[in-house]
Amino acid sequence: MADPSDHGEQTVRVLLLEDDAEDAALLQAQLRQSDMPMQFELVGDEAQYLAALDRGLPDIVLADYRLRGYSGLDALRELRRRDPQLPFILVSGTLTDEVAAGCCDLGASDYILKDRLARLPRAVHRALGEHRLRTENARAEEELRQAQKMEAIGRLAGGIAHDFNNLLMVMRGFAELLCVNLPSGPERRNAEKIVGAADRAARLVAQLLAFGRKQVLSLRPLDLNECVGEVGRLLPRVLGEHIEIVVHPDAHLRTVKLDPMQIEQVLMNLAINARDAMPEGGRLLIETRNVDVDREFLRCHAEASPGPYVLLCVSDNGCGMASETRQHIFEPFFTTKAPGKGTGLGLAPVYGIVRQSDGVIWVYSEPGKGTTFKLYFPAIAGASEPLARARAAASEVPLGHETVLVVEDEDGVRDAMTMFLRRSGYTVLEASHGERALEVARAFRGDIDLMVTDVVMPGVNGRELARRLAGERPMTRVLFVSGYSGSAMAEQFALQPDTPFLEKPFTWDAFARKVREVLDQARLVTEAAERAPALIH
């Protein structure tokens, strides 16, 4: 696969099958007139030819037609058995109809008469160019098939995540309420184990959403070296002393626009994947540098755009992967580990996060030769912001006294939300669908300060419900919740980025703070509006 960081003219490896030393010298002399650097391997019989192919295929084969005990057509048949498209040029002193027909039938790139060797450099140029084009087209078609497959799996994963998040919301919600109500003891510890298991399940769902590119990203101008430094301080404890960690950052790295938390997850997942490939120990290399994407790179990465990029490269010298494994490594739940040794979700979110960040991911690996992941992110103009972590101090769950209307078609989720809000001091109205919510709102005589509504519901969806309620109760604020992510809601239901939204499954602490945040924001807006006339006078 073309890589903008690896430019440079490649030496063409030529396997020359010729048993006449003078003819072999003539062929090499003609080819040395070409502007391509070439490396020749000369073999003179069948045994030497087969041994050379066993050592590794060249870039092109040139073969005399008449050899002692062997022929050029036999050599072509053997090459086609190993590779159906590798360039092969037959050289003949005399061209018969039999030779021409054999060349065509077996797929030779060209044939050259020995009294016309001046044609040979052009023929080699053309054969190599056509082969390269065929290879690039085949690779592009394969990448397109892979991308289509990943898109389909991503859509499936997003749908599963939505339904599963609703179930987790019920399990986690009631288990957390039990933890609040139960005194210390075995029953409370059992409830806490349910909460912990639900949290682990929620993390798996989050990784599915990452793969499907349905997460909410918090993008910011970033120096990728800072992320590498943050993760690098944690890696020795995570990977163990048997892994040598080497970091080579570019001191003049361009700025990128990424979510630092997600990129740190990418780095951590790639590092853990490398650790698993080096059970007896090894070397992990993390590099950053500036690269420029050009037309050569775009031939193999149609999803990229030309321009300046930042490269993040993670390499190991572990066991490597075969081609069959490489084709599946980014799929959810694909794993080469034994049962019970991992979920296979380490690299799926890596793929999703990189693609959702408008990046490109490229992997090279061979059995016994280690693995290299190259991640390309578009560079942006301007300086990066310092990578500061906001660590919210633990505090009491905020309480309230306002009236909240909860609209949720999943009975268990609705029951859990209403129970928690009532325990937190709120007056709670509830409805199982949009039409019922409008009926409840019309029948209630007091103010409804907030409506918490699921977005995806049968009949009237949450967005349409909010629009209709605003016509009757314009002062009622709205908080949307969903098992789908915020980005999916923006795509499907045109929710604006600043729309109050909470993704299921959420903790009660997060729910309480979000409810309080929306209500307090509404209060501040109201107070500002009431003060405005006095300020004018």
N, C-alpha and C positions, 0 to 999 in steps of 0.2 A: 504494500500500500504506500502510495507516495507520501512523503513526509517533508514539509518545508524546512525542517531543521537538518535534513540529511542530504542537501544538494551536493552536486559534484558528479562529473562524468564517470560512469561505471566502466570498468574494464570488461570487455567482451571475452568470455571464455569459449574458445574454439577447439572442438575435438576434430582432429584431422585424421581420417582413415585413408592412408596411402602407403603402398608397399614399395614405391619407387622413390628413392631419396632425392633424385634430381627433380621429379615432378612435385614432391612435397616442398622443396626449396622454392620452386617457381610459384606455387600457390601462396606460400607465406610472403614472398616478396611482393606479389600483387596486392595482398591484403594490407601489408604495412604501408602502402601508399594511401590507405584510407585515413580519414581524420579521427577514427575511433581507436582508442587504446585497446590492444588485443593481447590475450595470453593464449599461447598455442600448446596443445598436448598432441603429440604425434604417436599414432599407433599403426601397426602394419599388418595385423591379422585378426582373425575372429576372437581368439582368446584375449589379446590385449584390448580389443574394442569392448568386449563384455566386461572385462575387469575395470576399465575406465568408467563405463556406465554404472557399475556397481558402486564405485567410489562417490558418485554424484553426477547428476545430469549437467551437461554444459549449457551454454546459451544457444549454441548452434553446432550442427554436425556437418562437416564436408566429407564426402566419401567418393573415392574412385569407384567406377562401375565394375571393372575387372580386377579381381584380386586373386592371389594364390589360395585356392580352396574356399573362396568366399566371394560374395558379390555385394555391390552397393545396394541392390534391392533387398538382399537378406539383411543388411545393416539397417535399412529403412524399416523393414518389418519389425525388427527387434526394438527399434526406438519407438515405433507406434504402439507396441505392446506396453511400453512403459509410460509413454506420454503421447497423447493423440495429436498434439499441436506444436510440439517443439520444432523450430526451424531446421530443415534438412535440405541441403543442396547436393545434388548428384553431379559428379564431374566425369565426363566420358571422352575418350579419344574419338569415338565415332558414335553417332546417335542413330539407333535403329528404331523402327516402329515399335518393337517389343519393349525397348528401354523407355521410350516416351509414354507408352500405355501403362507400363508398370509404375512410372513416376506419378502419373495422374491418379491411378487406382489407389495408391498407398498414401497419397497426400503430400508428396514432396513440395517444398517451397519453390524450387526452381531446378533446372539442370543447365550445366555449362559445358560447352565443348572446349577441349584443351587448347585448340588453336584460336580460341576467342576469350582467353583468360582476362582480358581487359574489362570484360563485363562483370567479373567476379565481385569487386568491391560494391558496385551498385546493387547487384543481386543480394549480397549480404545485408546491405543497408535496408533494402526493401523488405526482405524476409524478417529481419529483426523488428522493423517498424510495424509490419502487419501483425506479428505475433504479440507485440506490446499492446497494440490497439485491441486485439481480440481479448487479451488478458484483462485489460482495463474495463472493457465492455462487460465481460463475464463477471468481474468483481463488482461493477456498478449494479448489474442485475441482481447479484446475490445480496448486496447491501440493501437494495430496494425491497427484496423479498423479506429480508430480516427486519427492516424498518416496519413494513406492513404487518408482519407477524407480531412485533413488539407493540405496535399500536393496538392491534386487536386484543392482545393479552392485557394491555393497560386498561382498555375500556371494560373488559370483563372484571379485572381487579377492582376498578372503581365502583362498579355495581355491587360486587360482593362486599366491599368495604362499607358501603352505605347501610346495607341490611344488617351486617354484623355489628356495626357501631351502635345501632339501635338496641340490639340484644345486650351488648356490653353495657350500654347506658343503664338498662334495667338491673343487670347483675351487680354492677359496681355501685349503683346508686343505693339500692336497698342494703347491700353489705356495708357501705359506709355509714348509713343511718344506724345499722345495728351496732357498729363500733362506737357510735356516739352514745347509744342508750345502754349498752351492756357494761357492767363493772369489769374490772380487771379479772381475768380468769380464763379457763379453757375455751368458753364460748366466744369470748371476745377475740382470742387469738385465732380461732377458726374463721371468724368473720374477717379478720385482718388478712388471713391467707387468701380468702376469696377476692378481697380488694387487690392484693398483690398479683394474683393470677390474672385478674381483669386488666390490670395495668400492663402486664407483659403481653396479653393479647392485643391491647390497644396499640402497643409499640409495633407489633407485627402488622396490624392494619395500616399504621402510619407508613411502614415501609412499602406496603402494597400501593398506597396512594403516591408515595414518592416515585415508585416505578412507573405508575400511570400518569405522572406529571400533574397531579391534582392537589399538590400541597400549596399552602400559602407561604410564599417566600418573602422574607424581609430583606430586600436588596439595598446595598449601600456601596459607595465607592470604597474599594478595599485594596490593601497591599497584601497580595497572596503570601508573601514571606511571613507576615504576622501570623496568619493561620497555620502555616507550616511550623513556626516557632512554638505556638500554643500546643499543637498536637505533639510536636517533638519532645516536649518536656514530659508528656505522659507516656510516650511509647516504651521507654525502658521498662517500666513497671508492667505494662500490658504484654509486651512481647517476650520478656525474659532475657536473662543474661547471655543466652546462647545465640542471640541475634545481634549482630553489629549494625548500628544505625549510622548512616552517613548522610549528611544534608549539605547540598551545594546550592545555596540561593544566589540569584542574580542580584547584585548590589544596586542595579539601576532598573528594577522591574517596573513595567508599566502598571497603570491602575486598571482594575477590573470592577464590574458591578455585580456583586454576588451576595448571597446570604451567608455570613460567616459561620453560623451554626451548622448549616447544611454542608458547607464545604469541609468543615472539620469532621463531620460524620463521614463524608466521602473518603478523606484521608485515613481516618481510623479504620474504616471497613477494608480499604485496600491494604493497609498495613497488617491487619489480622489475616487477610487472605494470604499475604506473603508469608506470615509466620507459619500458617498451616502447611504451606508448601515447603517449609524448611524445618521439619521435625528434629533433625540432627544439628541444627544451627546453620547460620549463613549470614548473608549481607543484604541489608535493605538500603537502597539508595533513593533519596528524594531530591529532585532537582527542580528549579524554576528558571525560566529564561524567556526572553522576548523572541518571538518568531513572526514572520510575515507570510500569510496565506496567499498563494498565487494560483494560477490556472492549473499548474501541475497537481497541486493538492486537491483542487476542486474536482478533478476527474474521478477521484476515488471517494470524495466526501461532498456529495451534492447538497447536503443540508447546511454546509458552511457558506460564508460569504467572504470575498477577498478583502484583505486589509490586515491591520496589526492585531496580533493575538498575544496572549500570555500562555506559556506551556507549563503545565505541572506534570512531571514525569516521576513515576513510582516503579522501581525495578527491584527484582530479587534474583538470586542465583539458585533458586530451589528446583523442584522436580519438573517444572514446566507442564505444559498441556498439549495434548494431541489436537489435531484439527477438529475432530468431532466434538470434543469438550468445548473448544473455543466458540463454536457455533451456538452454544446453549448457556454460556456462563452468566448472561444477564437476565435470564428468564427466572421469574419467581419460583421458588421451591426446587430449582435444579441444584443438585449437590452431588459431589463425588464422595462425600463422607459416608461412613457407615450409619445405619439407623441409630438414632439417639445422640448423634454427635454434632448435629447442627440442622438448622431449618433450611439452608440454601437461600437465605434472603440477604446475604452479605453484599452481593454485587448488583442485584436488581435495583435497589434504591440508588446505587452509584450511577447507574445508567440514567435513571429518571431525573435525578438532581442535575446531572450534567446537561442533559437535553433541555430540561425546563429552564436552565440558566443560559440557553442559547449557545451551549458549548458542544464540542465534538469529542468523542472518546474513541481511542484506537488502541488495540491490544496486539502485541506480538509475543508468541510463545512457541517453544518446541520442547518435546520431551527431553529432559536432562539438561536443558540450556536456559532454564529460568523463564521469567515472565516480565514484560514491560507494559505498563499502562501509560498512555500519553493522553492528557486531557488539555484541550485547547479552549480558552475562553476569550471572547472579544475584548480587546482593550478599549478604554474610554479616555477622553481628555480630562485633565484636571487631576488634582491631588486626592489621595485616599484619606479617609477619616480614621483617627486612631481607633484601634480595636479595644473598646472598653466594655466590660461586662457589667450589666445592671443586675445586681443581686438583690432581689426584693427581700426585705426583712420580714421574718415571720410575724404575723400579727393575728389578732382575733378576727374571726369571720364577721364581716360587716352585717349589721341587722337593718331592718327597715319597718315602716308602718304603712306604706302605700298599698294601693289596690293593684293587683296584677292579674291579667287574664292570660291563662295558659291554654294554647291551642296545639294539640298533638294527637295524631290519629293512632299512634301506638299506645295502647292502654297502660302498659307497664311503665313506659317512659313518662307519660303524663302523670300517673300516680306518684312516681318518685319525685318529680319536679314540684308538684303541688304540696306534697308532704313536707319537703324541705323548705319551701317558701313559707308555709304556715309556721313551721318551727322557728323560722327566722323573723317572725313578727308581721309578715305581710298578710293582708286580706286577699284571698285567692278565689278567682272565678275560673272555671275550666270548661273546655269544649273539645269534642273529638274530631271536628271538621270545621271548615270555613263557614258554611251556612249557619251551623249551630252557634259559632262564635258571634256572628252578627246578631242572632236572636238574643243571646245572653247579654250582649252589650246594650241592645235596645231596652231590655227588661230591667237592667240595673239602673237605679236612680242616682247613684253617686258618681264621683269622678273615677275613671279608669286611668291610672297613671302610666301603666306599661302593659303592652301585649307581648308575650313571649310566644312565638309561633314557629312551628316547623315550616320549612320552605316547600318540601315535596309532600303534597297531600292529595288524595283523590278529590275530584270536583274542583273547588276553589283552592288554588295553591296559596302559599303564604304571601307572595308578593301581591297577588290580586286582592287577597283579604286585606292587606295593609292599605292598599289604595282605596278600597271601598270603606274601610273603617275611618280613614282620614276624612272622608266626606261627611261623616256623621259625628266623629269625635276628633277634631283636628289637634287637640292638645295631648292625645295619647301617643306616647313614644312606642317604638317597636324594636324588639330584639329578635333577630332571626336565628334559628338553630337548625342544624342538619347533619346527617351522617355523611353527606358529601362535603368536600372542601370548599373554602371560600372562592378559589379560582374556578371550580366547577360551577358554583352558583353564579359567578360573574358571567360565565359563558352561556349558561342555559337560561338564567332568569334575570340577566342584566342588572345584578346588584352592583351598586357603586362601591369603589374601594373604601369609602368612609362609612358605609352602612354598618351599624352594629350587628355583629355576627359571631356566633360561637359554634365551634365544630364538635360534634359528638365523637366519642364519649368524653365528657368533661367532668372534672372533679367538682364537688360541691363548693369548694373554696373558689375555684375559677368562676363558677356560675354565680355565686353570691357577689363577687367583686364586679363581674360584668353587669349584673342587674343594678348594683349600686352605682356603677360608673354611668350607665345610661340615664338613670333617674337623676343623679346629681348634675349631669350635664344639662338636662332639661330644666332643672331648678335654676341653674346659673343663667341660662338663656332667658328664662322668664323674669328673673330679677333684673337683668340688664335692660330688658324691654320696659319694665316698670320705672326704672331710673331715667330712661332716655328723655322723657318730657321735661323733667326737672333740670337736666343738664342743658337742654335747649334754652330754657328761660334763664 
